[in-house]
Amino acid sequence: MNNDKIKKVLLSLADAPLEFSVILSGKKSSKVNGIYKTDTREIILHNRNFSSDPTGENLLVYTAIHEYAHHLHCCARGGNLSSKAHTSEFWAIFHELLEKAEKKNIYLNVFAHSPELEKLTDQIKKKYLEENGNLVKELGKQLLKASDLCEKIGGRFEDYVDRVLRIPKLAAQMAIKMFQYDLDPGLGADNMRYLAGIRNEDDRSGAQKALLAGKSPDSVKTAMKTRNASALTQTEEDQKERLEKEKVRIERTINTLNSRLKEVEEALKKM
């Protein structure tokens, strides 16, 4: 694949608001397969790191998409990136590009084409992630019982968590919420902990559905931030509209009072 073909592939996944270039360095690097230069908007790929067979070409495409995600992230930030490039926002962009590339058969999802790895993945999910999720959820159930018992004997539940169980209060609170919200243990304890921190039931349900559908945690978190930001903007717009209407009402009242004041003053002059 040459520079133009790689760029064409990337643009087929998503348009870039700012111009960029793809450069095959012709070099081999022991540190990175590729790099994105923010100042020049260049995607540099060390093509000698990749073999010429389908596996190598697939990895080259993967690397190009990774660096292109940096470019799109840069575009979204107005042409600038912070020193921390691999943020949740970046991973969300990258994962979305990969999903598109897989659907268009531009990139092969290697994780889904290894029977041995698929078998191990199934074991990890069921034996460790799900069992761990179940354990933490059950912990929340038992902590609720402990809370009731503490109240009966006149003891502070927080003190019991601190000095008897010796676990962080936040961890105890999250475990209780995991049980109360009846979160799916198949997501694993970490994702359940994130969901337990979402107060709005609809938002929490939507986030859980997205995770169960296969969306990455970073994609879900970024989508939630965007949704909340949009909701906040809508709230501000609604408040502005209310204030503008109130302003009109107040101005009308003032005009009415001013007219009446003039009438009273004229009446006083004639007396």
Backbone hydrogen bonds in HBPLUS format (Angstrom, degrees):
<---DONOR---> <-ACCEPTOR-->    atom                        ^
c    i                          cat <-CA-CA->   ^        H-A-AA   ^      H-
h    n   atom  resd res      DA  || num        DHA   H-A  angle D-A-AA Bond
n    s   type  num  typ     dist DA aas  dist angle  dist       angle   num
A0006-ILE N   A0002-ASN O   3.05 MM   4  6.26 164.1  2.08 157.4 161.8     1
A0007-LYS N   A0003-ASN O   2.97 MM   4  6.21 162.0  2.00 153.1 158.4     2
A0008-LYS N   A0004-ASP O   2.92 MM   4  6.10 155.0  1.99 146.0 153.0     3
A0009-VAL N   A0005-LYS O   2.96 MM   4  6.21 153.6  2.03 146.6 153.6     4
A0010-LEU N   A0006-ILE O   2.99 MM   4  6.29 158.5  2.03 150.6 156.0     5
A0011-LEU N   A0007-LYS O   2.95 MM   4  6.19 161.6  1.99 152.7 157.2     6
A0012-SER N   A0008-LYS O   3.05 MM   4  6.21 133.1  2.28 138.4 150.4     7
A0012-SER N   A0009-VAL O   3.20 MM   3  5.18 132.0  2.44  93.6 106.5     8
A0013-LEU N   A0010-LEU O   3.04 MM   3  5.37 150.0  2.13 105.6 114.8     9
A0014-ALA N   A0010-LEU O   3.33 MM   4  6.77 148.3  2.44 145.8 154.1    10
A0021-SER N   A0041-ARG O   3.13 MM  20  6.63 152.4  2.21 155.5 163.0    11
A0043-ILE N   A0021-SER O   2.80 MM  22  6.10 167.2  1.81 162.3 166.8    12
A0023-ILE N   A0043-ILE O   2.78 MM  20  6.05 167.2  1.80 163.1 162.0    13
A0045-LEU N   A0023-ILE O   2.86 MM  22  6.20 165.4  1.88 164.6 169.1    14
A0025-SER N   A0045-LEU O   2.93 MM  20  5.95 160.2  1.97 144.3 151.0    15
A0048-ARG N   A0027-LYS O   3.21 MM  21  5.36 144.2  2.35 140.9 137.7    16
A0046-HIS N   A0033-ASN O   2.93 MM  13  5.44 163.2  1.96 146.2 151.1    17
A0035-ILE N   A0044-ILE O   2.88 MM   9  5.31 148.5  1.98 148.5 157.4    18
A0044-ILE N   A0035-ILE O   2.86 MM   9  5.31 166.2  1.88 171.6 169.9    19
A0037-LYS N   A0042-GLU O   2.91 MM   5  5.18 164.3  1.94 150.6 155.6    20
A0041-ARG N   A0037-LYS O   2.71 MM   4  5.33 123.0  2.04 142.4 158.2    21
A0042-GLU N   A0037-LYS O   3.25 MM   5  5.18 142.4  2.40 130.1 138.5    22
A0047-ASN N   A0045-LEU O   2.97 MM   2  5.50 122.2  2.31 109.3  92.8    23
A0049-ASN N   A0046-HIS O   2.94 MM   3  5.85 161.9  1.97 127.6 132.0    24
A0050-PHE N   A0047-ASN O   3.20 MM   3  5.61 164.7  2.22 109.9 114.7    25
A0056-GLY N   A0053-ASP O   3.03 MM   3  5.34 116.2  2.45 106.6 121.3    26
A0057-GLU N   A0053-ASP O   2.98 MM   4  6.28 159.6  2.03 157.6 164.3    27
A0058-ASN N   A0054-PRO O   2.88 MM   4  5.97 152.7  1.95 144.3 151.7    28
A0059-LEU N   A0055-THR O   3.09 MM   4  6.34 152.0  2.18 143.6 150.4    29
A0060-LEU N   A0056-GLY O   2.96 MM   4  6.21 145.0  2.08 141.7 151.9    30
A0061-VAL N   A0057-GLU O   2.98 MM   4  6.27 156.9  2.04 148.8 153.8    31
A0062-TYR N   A0058-ASN O   3.00 MM   4  6.24 156.3  2.06 142.8 149.7    32
A0063-THR N   A0059-LEU O   2.96 MM   4  6.17 158.2  2.01 144.9 150.1    33
A0064-ALA N   A0060-LEU O   2.91 MM   4  6.17 157.2  1.97 148.6 155.3    34
A0065-ILE N   A0061-VAL O   2.90 MM   4  6.14 158.9  1.95 153.2 158.3    35
A0066-HIS N   A0062-TYR O   2.98 MM   4  6.23 152.6  2.06 144.8 152.7    36
A0067-GLU N   A0063-THR O   3.01 MM   4  6.33 161.9  2.04 153.0 156.4    37
A0068-TYR N   A0064-ALA O   2.85 MM   4  6.03 148.1  1.95 144.1 154.2    38
A0069-ALA N   A0065-ILE O   2.89 MM   4  6.10 143.9  2.03 144.2 153.0    39
A0070-HIS N   A0066-HIS O   3.35 MM   4  6.78 142.8  2.49 137.7 146.7    40
A0070-HIS N   A0067-GLU O   3.10 MM   3  5.08 122.5  2.44  92.3 106.5    41
A0071-HIS N   A0067-GLU O   3.15 MM   4  6.58 148.0  2.26 140.6 149.0    42
A0071-HIS N   A0068-TYR O   3.02 MM   3  4.91 113.5  2.47  90.5 106.7    43
A0072-LEU N   A0068-TYR O   2.89 MM   4  6.27 161.8  1.93 156.2 159.9    44
A0073-HIS N   A0069-ALA O   2.86 MM   4  5.98 151.5  1.94 143.1 151.7    45
A0074-CYS N   A0070-HIS O   2.84 MM   4  6.03 149.8  1.93 142.3 151.0    46
A0075-CYS N   A0071-HIS O   2.85 MM   4  6.20 151.5  1.93 148.1 156.2    47
A0076-ALA N   A0072-LEU O   2.94 MM   4  6.19 156.3  2.00 145.0 150.8    48
A0077-ARG N   A0073-HIS O   3.09 MM   4  6.32 129.4  2.35 136.6 149.7    49
A0077-ARG N   A0074-CYS O   3.10 MM   3  5.06 133.7  2.32  94.5 107.5    50
A0079-GLY N   A0074-CYS O   2.75 MM   5  4.97 151.8  1.83 149.4 146.7    51
A0078-GLY N   A0075-CYS O   3.05 MM   3  5.22 154.7  2.12 113.5 113.7    52
A0087-THR N   A0085-ALA O   3.08 MM   2  5.81 132.5  2.31 103.1  90.1    53
A0091-TRP N   A0087-THR O   3.04 MM   4  6.42 166.9  2.06 156.7 158.5    54
A0092-ALA N   A0088-SER O   2.97 MM   4  6.13 150.3  2.06 144.8 152.9    55
A0093-ILE N   A0089-GLU O   3.14 MM   4  6.41 156.5  2.20 145.1 150.5    56
A0094-PHE N   A0090-PHE O   2.89 MM   4  6.18 165.0  1.91 158.3 162.8    57
A0095-HIS N   A0091-TRP O   2.87 MM   4  5.94 166.1  1.89 149.1 152.7    58
A0096-GLU N   A0092-ALA O   3.09 MM   4  6.18 152.5  2.17 141.3 148.6    59
A0097-LEU N   A0093-ILE O   3.06 MM   4  6.31 155.0  2.12 148.2 154.9    60
A0098-LEU N   A0094-PHE O   2.96 MM   4  6.27 157.0  2.02 150.7 157.2    61
A0099-GLU N   A0095-HIS O   3.00 MM   4  6.22 156.3  2.06 144.9 150.7    62
A0100-LYS N   A0096-GLU O   3.10 MM   4  6.37 157.9  2.15 146.3 151.7    63
A0101-ALA N   A0097-LEU O   2.86 MM   4  6.10 158.7  1.91 150.3 156.9    64
A0102-GLU N   A0098-LEU O   2.87 MM   4  6.09 150.8  1.96 149.7 157.1    65
A0103-LYS N   A0099-GLU O   3.07 MM   4  6.33 158.3  2.12 146.1 151.4    66
A0104-LYS N   A0100-LYS O   2.99 MM   4  6.22 146.2  2.11 147.1 156.5    67
A0106-ILE N   A0101-ALA O   2.77 MM   5  4.87 151.5  1.85 159.1 158.1    68
A0107-TYR N   A0101-ALA O   3.17 MM   6  5.18 159.9  2.21 111.3 111.7    69
A0105-ASN N   A0102-GLU O   3.13 MM   3  4.98 158.2  2.18 100.5 106.3    70
A0112-ALA N   A0109-ASN O   3.12 MM   3  5.80 152.8  2.20 116.8 123.6    71
A0113-HIS N   A0110-VAL O   3.22 MM   3  5.29 166.1  2.24 107.8 110.6    72
A0117-LEU N   A0114-SER O   3.03 MM   3  5.23 113.7  2.48 102.8 118.3    73
A0118-GLU N   A0114-SER O   2.83 MM   4  6.06 161.7  1.86 162.1 168.4    74
A0119-LYS N   A0115-PRO O   2.99 MM   4  6.12 154.3  2.06 143.4 149.4    75
A0120-LEU N   A0116-GLU O   3.12 MM   4  6.38 156.8  2.18 142.3 148.5    76
A0121-THR N   A0117-LEU O   2.78 MM   4  5.96 157.1  1.83 151.7 158.6    77
A0122-ASP N   A0118-GLU O   2.99 MM   4  6.18 158.9  2.04 146.4 151.1    78
A0123-GLN N   A0119-LYS O   3.12 MM   4  6.37 151.3  2.21 141.1 148.8    79
A0124-ILE N   A0120-LEU O   2.86 MM   4  6.16 159.8  1.90 153.9 159.3    80
A0125-LYS N   A0121-THR O   2.93 MM   4  6.14 165.2  1.95 154.2 157.9    81
A0126-LYS N   A0122-ASP O   3.04 MM   4  6.13 167.9  2.05 147.4 150.9    82
A0127-LYS N   A0123-GLN O   2.78 MM   4  5.52 156.8  1.84 147.0 154.8    83
A0128-TYR N   A0124-ILE O   3.09 MM   4  5.26 145.8  2.21 124.5 133.8    84
A0129-LEU N   A0124-ILE O   3.01 MM   5  6.41 166.1  2.03 158.7 163.0    85
A0130-GLU N   A0125-LYS O   2.76 MM   5  5.94 156.7  1.82 157.5 164.8    86
A0132-ASN N   A0128-TYR O   2.84 MM   4  5.68 151.6  1.92 138.8 147.4    87
A0133-GLY N   A0129-LEU O   2.89 MM   4  6.09 152.7  1.97 142.6 150.7    88
A0134-ASN N   A0130-GLU O   2.85 MM   4  6.13 155.4  1.91 149.1 155.6    89
A0135-LEU N   A0131-GLU O   2.93 MM   4  6.15 153.5  2.00 144.6 151.7    90
A0136-VAL N   A0132-ASN O   3.01 MM   4  6.29 162.8  2.04 153.2 156.6    91
A0137-LYS N   A0133-GLY O   2.99 MM   4  6.11 157.5  2.04 145.8 152.7    92
A0138-GLU N   A0134-ASN O   2.85 MM   4  6.02 154.8  1.91 146.2 153.2    93
A0139-LEU N   A0135-LEU O   2.82 MM   4  6.05 144.7  1.94 141.3 152.0    94
A0140-GLY N   A0136-VAL O   3.02 MM   4  6.36 149.7  2.11 144.1 150.9    95
A0141-LYS N   A0137-LYS O   3.20 MM   4  6.59 147.8  2.31 140.4 148.7    96
A0142-GLN N   A0138-GLU O   3.02 MM   4  6.36 157.3  2.07 151.7 156.8    97
A0143-LEU N   A0139-LEU O   2.85 MM   4  6.07 149.5  1.94 150.5 159.8    98
A0144-LEU N   A0140-GLY O   3.09 MM   4  6.31 147.5  2.20 142.4 149.8    99
A0145-LYS N   A0141-LYS O   3.32 MM   4  6.69 151.3  2.41 140.0 147.0   100
A0146-ALA N   A0142-GLN O   2.94 MM   4  6.26 154.2  2.01 144.6 152.1   101
A0147-SER N   A0143-LEU O   2.85 MM   4  6.09 146.1  1.96 143.9 153.2   102
A0148-ASP N   A0144-LEU O   3.11 MM   4  6.46 153.0  2.19 146.0 151.8   103
A0149-LEU N   A0145-LYS O   3.02 MM   4  6.35 157.8  2.07 150.3 156.4   104
A0150-CYS N   A0146-ALA O   2.87 MM   4  6.07 155.2  1.93 148.6 155.3   105
A0151-GLU N   A0147-SER O   3.10 MM   4  6.34 152.8  2.18 143.1 149.9   106
A0152-LYS N   A0148-ASP O   3.06 MM   4  6.38 149.3  2.16 143.2 151.5   107
A0153-ILE N   A0149-LEU O   3.12 MM   4  6.42 150.3  2.21 149.5 156.1   108
A0155-GLY N   A0150-CYS O   2.72 MM   5  4.79 160.3  1.76 155.2 151.3   109
A0154-GLY N   A0151-GLU O   3.27 MM   3  5.08 156.1  2.33  96.7 103.5   110
A0159-ASP N   A0156-ARG O   3.14 MM   3  5.25 121.8  2.49  98.0 111.8   111
A0160-TYR N   A0156-ARG O   3.07 MM   4  6.41 150.2  2.16 146.6 155.4   112
A0161-VAL N   A0157-PHE O   2.91 MM   4  6.26 155.1  1.98 152.1 158.2   113
A0162-ASP N   A0158-GLU O   2.94 MM   4  6.15 158.1  1.99 143.9 150.3   114
A0163-ARG N   A0159-ASP O   2.81 MM   4  5.82 173.4  1.81 154.7 156.3   115
A0164-VAL N   A0160-TYR O   2.94 MM   4  5.03 143.8  2.07 124.8 135.4   116
A0165-LEU N   A0160-TYR O   3.01 MM   5  6.48 161.3  2.05 158.6 164.6   117
A0166-ARG N   A0161-VAL O   2.88 MM   5  5.82 116.8  2.29 131.1 148.7   118
A0167-ILE N   A0161-VAL O   3.21 MM   6  6.03 160.3  2.25 150.7 155.6   119
A0172-ALA N   A0168-PRO O   3.16 MM   4  6.53 154.5  2.23 150.4 157.3   120
A0173-GLN N   A0169-LYS O   2.91 MM   4  6.20 159.5  1.95 151.8 157.4   121
A0174-MET N   A0170-LEU O   2.90 MM   4  6.10 159.7  1.94 150.9 156.0   122
A0175-ALA N   A0171-ALA O   3.04 MM   4  6.20 157.6  2.09 144.2 150.0   123
A0176-ILE N   A0172-ALA O   3.05 MM   4  6.30 158.0  2.10 149.0 154.7   124
A0177-LYS N   A0173-GLN O   3.00 MM   4  6.27 159.2  2.05 148.2 153.8   125
A0178-MET N   A0174-MET O   2.89 MM   4  6.13 152.3  1.96 149.1 156.9   126
A0179-PHE N   A0175-ALA O   3.22 MM   4  6.51 149.5  2.31 143.0 149.8   127
A0180-GLN N   A0176-ILE O   2.87 MM   4  6.16 166.4  1.89 153.7 158.0   128
A0181-TYR N   A0177-LYS O   2.75 MM   4  5.75 164.1  1.77 154.3 157.6   129
A0183-LEU N   A0178-MET O   3.23 MM   5  5.59 166.4  2.25 156.3 160.5   130
A0182-ASP N   A0179-PHE O   3.07 MM   3  4.99 148.8  2.17  98.7 108.3   131
A0187-LEU N   A0184-ASP O   3.22 MM   3  6.03 171.2  2.23 122.1 124.8   132
A0188-GLY N   A0185-PRO O   3.02 MM   3  5.55 161.7  2.05 116.3 122.0   133
A0192-MET N   A0188-GLY O   3.05 MM   4  6.21 155.5  2.11 151.4 159.2   134
A0193-ARG N   A0189-ALA O   2.84 MM   4  5.98 146.9  1.95 144.1 152.7   135
A0194-TYR N   A0190-ASP O   3.11 MM   4  6.46 151.1  2.20 143.2 150.4   136
A0195-LEU N   A0191-ASN O   2.99 MM   4  6.27 163.3  2.02 149.9 153.9   137
A0196-ALA N   A0192-MET O   2.85 MM   4  6.02 151.2  1.93 146.2 154.5   138
A0197-GLY N   A0194-TYR O   3.08 MM   3  5.36 144.1  2.22 102.8 113.3   139
A0198-ILE N   A0195-LEU O   3.00 MM   3  5.39 167.4  2.01 115.7 119.4   140
A0204-ARG N   A0200-ASN O   2.88 MM   4  6.07 160.8  1.92 154.0 160.1   141
A0205-SER N   A0201-GLU O   2.88 MM   4  6.03 159.2  1.92 147.8 153.5   142
A0206-GLY N   A0202-ASP O   2.91 MM   4  6.07 159.1  1.95 146.3 152.2   143
A0207-ALA N   A0203-ASP O   2.90 MM   4  6.10 157.8  1.95 148.6 154.6   144
A0208-GLN N   A0204-ARG O   2.96 MM   4  6.16 157.0  2.01 146.9 153.2   145
A0209-LYS N   A0205-SER O   2.98 MM   4  6.19 160.4  2.02 149.2 154.3   146
A0210-ALA N   A0206-GLY O   3.04 MM   4  6.24 154.2  2.11 144.6 151.4   147
A0211-LEU N   A0207-ALA O   3.05 MM   4  6.30 156.0  2.11 147.3 153.2   148
A0212-LEU N   A0208-GLN O   2.91 MM   4  6.14 161.1  1.95 152.3 157.8   149
A0213-ALA N   A0209-LYS O   2.91 MM   4  6.05 133.0  2.14 138.2 150.9   150
A0215-LYS N   A0210-ALA O   3.03 MM   5  5.58 156.7  2.08 160.0 152.7   151
A0214-GLY N   A0211-LEU O   3.06 MM   3  5.29 158.4  2.11 105.0 111.7   152
A0219-SER N   A0216-SER O   3.04 MM   3  5.19 117.9  2.44 100.8 116.0   153
A0220-VAL N   A0216-SER O   3.03 MM   4  6.36 159.1  2.08 157.5 163.5   154
A0221-LYS N   A0217-PRO O   2.88 MM   4  6.07 164.2  1.90 153.0 157.6   155
A0222-THR N   A0218-ASP O   2.96 MM   4  6.03 161.1  2.00 145.8 151.0   156
A0223-ALA N   A0219-SER O   2.99 MM   4  6.10 157.1  2.04 143.4 150.0   157
A0224-MET N   A0220-VAL O   2.94 MM   4  6.15 153.1  2.01 147.1 154.5   158
A0225-LYS N   A0221-LYS O   2.99 MM   4  6.26 154.6  2.05 146.4 152.9   159
A0226-THR N   A0222-THR O   2.97 MM   4  6.22 160.0  2.01 150.2 155.3   160
A0227-ARG N   A0223-ALA O   2.90 MM   4  6.09 158.0  1.95 146.1 152.5   161
A0228-ASN N   A0224-MET O   2.88 MM   4  6.07 160.9  1.91 149.8 154.8   162
A0229-ALA N   A0225-LYS O   2.88 MM   4  6.04 153.1  1.96 144.9 152.7   163
A0230-SER N   A0226-THR O   2.94 MM   4  6.16 152.6  2.02 145.7 152.9   164
A0231-ALA N   A0227-ARG O   2.92 MM   4  6.17 154.7  1.99 146.1 153.4   165
A0232-LEU N   A0228-ASN O   2.88 MM   4  6.10 150.6  1.96 144.0 151.9   166
A0233-THR N   A0229-ALA O   2.96 MM   4  6.20 155.4  2.03 144.3 150.7   167
A0234-GLN N   A0230-SER O   2.91 MM   4  6.16 157.1  1.96 147.5 153.8   168
A0235-THR N   A0231-ALA O   2.90 MM   4  6.13 152.0  1.98 142.9 150.8   169
A0236-GLU N   A0232-LEU O   2.93 MM   4  6.20 155.0  1.99 148.2 154.6   170
A0237-GLU N   A0233-THR O   2.90 MM   4  6.18 152.3  1.98 146.7 154.6   171
A0238-ASP N   A0234-GLN O   2.87 MM   4  6.11 155.1  1.93 148.1 155.0   172
A0239-GLN N   A0235-THR O   2.91 MM   4  6.13 155.5  1.97 145.9 152.8   173
A0240-LYS N   A0236-GLU O   2.88 MM   4  6.09 152.0  1.96 143.1 151.0   174
A0241-GLU N   A0237-GLU O   2.98 MM   4  6.22 156.6  2.03 146.2 152.1   175
A0242-ARG N   A0238-ASP O   2.99 MM   4  6.26 156.6  2.05 147.3 153.4   176
A0243-LEU N   A0239-GLN O   2.93 MM   4  6.17 159.4  1.98 149.5 155.0   177
A0244-GLU N   A0240-LYS O   2.92 MM   4  6.13 153.9  1.98 148.0 155.3   178
A0245-LYS N   A0241-GLU O   3.04 MM   4  6.28 155.2  2.11 146.6 152.7   179
A0246-GLU N   A0242-ARG O   2.92 MM   4  6.18 155.3  1.98 145.9 153.4   180
A0247-LYS N   A0243-LEU O   2.84 MM   4  6.04 148.4  1.94 143.9 152.7   181
A0248-VAL N   A0244-GLU O   3.12 MM   4  6.41 153.3  2.19 143.0 148.8   182
A0249-ARG N   A0245-LYS O   3.07 MM   4  6.40 158.3  2.12 147.8 153.4   183
A0250-ILE N   A0246-GLU O   2.90 MM   4  6.15 160.0  1.94 151.2 156.6   184
A0251-GLU N   A0247-LYS O   2.90 MM   4  6.11 159.7  1.94 149.5 155.3   185
A0252-ARG N   A0248-VAL O   2.98 MM   4  6.20 155.3  2.05 147.8 154.2   186
A0253-THR N   A0249-ARG O   2.97 MM   4  6.23 156.4  2.03 146.4 153.0   187
A0254-ILE N   A0250-ILE O   2.84 MM   4  6.13 158.4  1.88 151.5 157.5   188
A0255-ASN N   A0251-GLU O   2.91 MM   4  6.14 160.0  1.95 148.0 153.2   189
A0256-THR N   A0252-ARG O   2.92 MM   4  6.15 155.2  1.98 146.7 153.7   190
A0257-LEU N   A0253-THR O   2.89 MM   4  6.14 159.4  1.93 151.1 156.7   191
A0258-ASN N   A0254-ILE O   2.82 MM   4  6.01 155.6  1.88 150.4 157.5   192
A0259-SER N   A0255-ASN O   2.99 MM   4  6.18 156.0  2.05 143.8 149.8   193
A0260-ARG N   A0256-THR O   3.02 MM   4  6.27 157.9  2.07 145.2 151.5   194
A0261-LEU N   A0257-LEU O   2.78 MM   4  5.98 147.8  1.88 144.4 154.1   195
A0262-LYS N   A0258-ASN O   3.01 MM   4  6.29 154.8  2.07 148.3 153.3   196
A0263-GLU N   A0259-SER O   3.12 MM   4  6.41 153.4  2.19 144.0 151.2   197
A0264-VAL N   A0260-ARG O   2.97 MM   4  6.26 155.4  2.03 148.6 155.0   198
A0265-GLU N   A0261-LEU O   2.91 MM   4  6.15 161.6  1.94 150.6 155.7   199
A0266-GLU N   A0262-LYS O   2.93 MM   4  6.10 159.0  1.98 148.8 154.0   200
A0267-ALA N   A0263-GLU O   2.99 MM   4  6.17 152.8  2.07 142.0 149.8   201
A0268-LEU N   A0264-VAL O   2.89 MM   4  6.16 149.5  1.98 148.2 156.8   202
A0269-LYS N   A0265-GLU O   3.04 MM   4  6.31 149.9  2.14 145.3 152.8   203
A0270-LYS N   A0266-GLU O   3.26 MM   4  6.52 145.4  2.39 142.8 150.5   204
A0271-MET N   A0268-LEU O   3.23 MM   3  5.28 147.8  2.34  98.7 108.0   205
